[in-house]
Amino acid sequence: MLNNKYPPTMVTCGNIVLTPVNGRTVRLTGDLTKCTKHGDPIESLTCDMGDCSFDITVGDQVYPRPKSPHKVNIIQAGYTHKKQHSTYELMVAKATVTSTFALPFLGGNRKLYMWDSLFINAFIETPEHTGCIAVLYRFSGDPLFLKFESALCSFRNFRERIEPDPYHVMFVFDVPSSCVKSYEAFVQGKYSQIDDLWKLKILEFHGYDIDGQAGKILFQSESLRRQLERKLDVVLPPDSELHDKPDTKDVYDPEYYKVTSSKLG
């Protein structure tokens, strides 16, 4: 983690800044010419800034704001300018397949679920629940989030509210009866067998175009099939699904997402 004192808003070290992007990601920006990455995929970063040097290693916590720890499970280089990385994305996780294809079964859209702020991920299973849609958030004491929590708990298919640690909150829902068959198709990785109405609602939820990647997966696009055949150097049967089925990332692992108490207490 960063070795310097934490200012009241964003953490800085020289002209390097940590900025929260959303519930999953913190972005490292600034003069990164003195930062060295280790491993492929990246396992750690070492930034030698003189009296403000620091290391970030997979498994660490970073503090983009005081008393707001973020777990770093993935370090991903951003775009490159003149062979220098201008950003690094420090992520607790990438969006699950459940977040893309099953969360929309609850209705609404990304904005409703705070996708760009406190939403972290959605899952089809937790250690205590199966056959569900579980949604994980970074906890906030902001009145708007507390009102949002109350709204989620009033959903007809609401099952349970869980606090896995002081910095996260999870809401578990039963699968709405109107989409049980589509949910089961999704769990089996049979995206093309999701009901057409729900396919369109999934695209609408995210603001995706039908010709985008998710639309091509749902409607078994011939162009995507050819692309995968070239990439994998295989010939796919005509009825092949064009995306992997949900895997272990779609099952909530509390230890993977867990953060410990802030040292700034």
RARAMO-V378248 format. One record per residue. N is the residue number from 0. RES is the residue in one letter. SS is DSSP state (alpha for helix, beta for strand, coil for the rest). OMEGA is omega in whole degrees, 0 to 359 (999 if undefined). NEAR is the number of other C-alpha atoms within 10 Angstrom. Layout:
<<N | RES | SS | OMEGA | NEAR> <N | RES | SS | OMEGA | NEAR>>
This chain:
<<0 | M | coil | 181 | 13> <1 | L | coil | 185 | 19> <2 | N | coil | 183 | 11> <3 | N | coil | 176 | 14> <4 | K | coil | 182 | 12> <5 | Y | coil | 176 | 17> <6 | P | coil | 188 | 11> <7 | P | coil | 181 | 10> <8 | T | coil | 181 | 12> <9 | M | coil | 179 | 14> <10 | V | beta | 178 | 22> <11 | T | beta | 176 | 20> <12 | C | beta | 191 | 20> <13 | G | coil | 176 | 14> <14 | N | coil | 176 | 11> <15 | I | beta | 186 | 17> <16 | V | beta | 171 | 17> <17 | L | beta | 182 | 23> <18 | T | beta | 174 | 20> <19 | P | beta | 177 | 18> <20 | V | coil | 176 | 16> <21 | N | coil | 183 | 17> <22 | G | coil | 182 | 23> <23 | R | coil | 197 | 26> <24 | T | beta | 168 | 23> <25 | V | beta | 184 | 24> <26 | R | beta | 176 | 20> <27 | L | beta | 182 | 22> <28 | T | beta | 179 | 18> <29 | G | coil | 179 | 16> <30 | D | coil | 183 | 17> <31 | L | coil | 182 | 18> <32 | T | coil | 180 | 13> <33 | K | coil | 177 | 12> <34 | C | beta | 181 | 17> <35 | T | beta | 177 | 13> <36 | K | beta | 181 | 20> <37 | H | beta | 177 | 12> <38 | G | coil | 177 | 8> <39 | D | coil | 6 | 8> <40 | P | coil | 187 | 11> <41 | I | coil | 178 | 14> <42 | E | coil | 180 | 16> <43 | S | beta | 174 | 19> <44 | L | beta | 173 | 18> <45 | T | beta | 181 | 15> <46 | C | beta | 183 | 20> <47 | D | coil | 183 | 15> <48 | M | coil | 181 | 17> <49 | G | coil | 182 | 10> <50 | D | coil | 183 | 10> <51 | C | coil | 181 | 15> <52 | S | coil | 179 | 16> <53 | F | beta | 174 | 17> <54 | D | beta | 171 | 16> <55 | I | beta | 182 | 19> <56 | T | beta | 176 | 20> <57 | V | coil | 184 | 17> <58 | G | coil | 178 | 16> <59 | D | coil | 169 | 15> <60 | Q | beta | 174 | 22> <61 | V | beta | 186 | 22> <62 | Y | beta | 176 | 22> <63 | P | beta | 173 | 25> <64 | R | beta | 178 | 17> <65 | P | coil | 177 | 18> <66 | K | coil | 181 | 15> <67 | S | beta | 183 | 19> <68 | P | beta | 174 | 20> <69 | H | beta | 177 | 27> <70 | K | beta | 178 | 23> <71 | V | coil | 176 | 26> <72 | N | coil | 181 | 18> <73 | I | beta | 172 | 20> <74 | I | beta | 185 | 24> <75 | Q | beta | 180 | 16> <76 | A | beta | 176 | 18> <77 | G | coil | 185 | 15> <78 | Y | coil | 185 | 11> <79 | T | beta | 175 | 10> <80 | H | beta | 183 | 8> <81 | K | coil | 176 | 6> <82 | K | coil | 177 | 8> <83 | Q | beta | 177 | 15> <84 | H | beta | 181 | 19> <85 | S | coil | 175 | 17> <86 | T | beta | 165 | 19> <87 | Y | beta | 177 | 21> <88 | E | beta | 179 | 21> <89 | L | beta | 191 | 28> <90 | M | beta | 170 | 21> <91 | V | coil | 179 | 25> <92 | A | coil | 168 | 19> <93 | K | coil | 180 | 14> <94 | A | coil | 179 | 14> <95 | T | coil | 174 | 21> <96 | V | alpha | 178 | 23> <97 | T | alpha | 180 | 25> <98 | S | alpha | 181 | 21> <99 | T | alpha | 192 | 16> <100 | F | alpha | 183 | 26> <101 | A | coil | 178 | 26> <102 | L | alpha | 179 | 26> <103 | P | alpha | 177 | 22> <104 | F | alpha | 179 | 21> <105 | L | alpha | 180 | 16> <106 | G | coil | 178 | 15> <107 | G | coil | 181 | 15> <108 | N | coil | 182 | 18> <109 | R | coil | 183 | 16> <110 | K | coil | 180 | 11> <111 | L | coil | 184 | 10> <112 | Y | coil | 177 | 19> <113 | M | coil | 184 | 16> <114 | W | coil | 185 | 18> <115 | D | coil | 181 | 13> <116 | S | coil | 189 | 16> <117 | L | coil | 177 | 19> <118 | F | beta | 177 | 22> <119 | I | beta | 182 | 25> <120 | N | beta | 176 | 27> <121 | A | beta | 187 | 28> <122 | F | beta | 177 | 26> <123 | I | coil | 183 | 29> <124 | E | beta | 173 | 19> <125 | T | coil | 177 | 17> <126 | P | coil | 183 | 9> <127 | E | coil | 188 | 6> <128 | H | coil | 173 | 17> <129 | T | coil | 178 | 14> <130 | G | coil | 187 | 16> <131 | C | beta | 167 | 21> <132 | I | beta | 182 | 28> <133 | A | beta | 186 | 31> <134 | V | beta | 184 | 22> <135 | L | beta | 179 | 22> <136 | Y | beta | 163 | 22> <137 | R | beta | 181 | 21> <138 | F | coil | 175 | 20> <139 | S | coil | 176 | 15> <140 | G | coil | 179 | 7> <141 | D | coil | 181 | 9> <142 | P | alpha | 179 | 9> <143 | L | alpha | 179 | 10> <144 | F | alpha | 178 | 15> <145 | L | alpha | 176 | 13> <146 | K | alpha | 178 | 10> <147 | F | alpha | 177 | 15> <148 | E | alpha | 181 | 17> <149 | S | alpha | 179 | 11> <150 | A | alpha | 179 | 10> <151 | L | alpha | 181 | 17> <152 | C | alpha | 179 | 16> <153 | S | coil | 178 | 11> <154 | F | coil | 182 | 12> <155 | R | coil | 183 | 10> <156 | N | coil | 178 | 16> <157 | F | beta | 181 | 18> <158 | R | beta | 184 | 17> <159 | E | beta | 172 | 13> <160 | R | beta | 184 | 16> <161 | I | beta | 174 | 12> <162 | E | beta | 184 | 13> <163 | P | beta | 175 | 15> <164 | D | beta | 185 | 16> <165 | P | coil | 187 | 13> <166 | Y | coil | 182 | 19> <167 | H | beta | 173 | 20> <168 | V | beta | 182 | 18> <169 | M | beta | 177 | 22> <170 | F | beta | 182 | 19> <171 | V | beta | 183 | 25> <172 | F | beta | 166 | 23> <173 | D | beta | 176 | 19> <174 | V | coil | 179 | 24> <175 | P | coil | 184 | 16> <176 | S | alpha | 183 | 10> <177 | S | alpha | 183 | 10> <178 | C | alpha | 181 | 17> <179 | V | alpha | 181 | 15> <180 | K | alpha | 178 | 14> <181 | S | alpha | 177 | 24> <182 | Y | alpha | 179 | 29> <183 | E | alpha | 176 | 17> <184 | A | alpha | 179 | 17> <185 | F | alpha | 182 | 20> <186 | V | alpha | 179 | 20> <187 | Q | coil | 181 | 13> <188 | G | coil | 180 | 19> <189 | K | coil | 185 | 20> <190 | Y | alpha | 182 | 25> <191 | S | alpha | 181 | 21> <192 | Q | alpha | 170 | 18> <193 | I | coil | 181 | 21> <194 | D | coil | 184 | 16> <195 | D | alpha | 178 | 13> <196 | L | alpha | 179 | 10> <197 | W | alpha | 174 | 20> <198 | K | alpha | 180 | 24> <199 | L | alpha | 179 | 15> <200 | K | alpha | 176 | 19> <201 | I | alpha | 179 | 24> <202 | L | alpha | 180 | 20> <203 | E | alpha | 180 | 16> <204 | F | alpha | 184 | 20> <205 | H | alpha | 185 | 17> <206 | G | coil | 182 | 11> <207 | Y | coil | 173 | 15> <208 | D | coil | 180 | 13> <209 | I | coil | 179 | 16> <210 | D | coil | 177 | 11> <211 | G | coil | 185 | 12> <212 | Q | alpha | 181 | 14> <213 | A | alpha | 178 | 22> <214 | G | alpha | 179 | 17> <215 | K | alpha | 177 | 19> <216 | I | alpha | 184 | 22> <217 | L | alpha | 185 | 25> <218 | F | coil | 175 | 18> <219 | Q | coil | 181 | 19> <220 | S | coil | 177 | 19> <221 | E | alpha | 180 | 13> <222 | S | alpha | 177 | 10> <223 | L | alpha | 177 | 16> <224 | R | alpha | 180 | 21> <225 | R | alpha | 179 | 15> <226 | Q | alpha | 180 | 12> <227 | L | alpha | 179 | 16> <228 | E | alpha | 178 | 13> <229 | R | alpha | 182 | 11> <230 | K | alpha | 184 | 9> <231 | L | alpha | 183 | 10> <232 | D | coil | 179 | 10> <233 | V | coil | 171 | 10> <234 | V | coil | 183 | 11> <235 | L | coil | 174 | 14> <236 | P | coil | 183 | 8> <237 | P | coil | 183 | 9> <238 | D | coil | 181 | 8> <239 | S | coil | 170 | 11> <240 | E | coil | 189 | 20> <241 | L | coil | 175 | 23> <242 | H | coil | 178 | 19> <243 | D | coil | 176 | 12> <244 | K | coil | 176 | 16> <245 | P | coil | 182 | 18> <246 | D | coil | 185 | 13> <247 | T | alpha | 178 | 11> <248 | K | alpha | 180 | 19> <249 | D | alpha | 173 | 22> <250 | V | beta | 185 | 19> <251 | Y | coil | 177 | 21> <252 | D | coil | 184 | 14> <253 | P | alpha | 182 | 12> <254 | E | alpha | 181 | 8> <255 | Y | alpha | 184 | 14> <256 | Y | alpha | 189 | 20> <257 | K | coil | 169 | 17> <258 | V | coil | 181 | 23> <259 | T | coil | 183 | 12> <260 | S | coil | 179 | 13> <261 | S | coil | 176 | 16> <262 | K | coil | 179 | 9> <263 | L | coil | 178 | 11> <264 | G | coil | 999 | 7>>
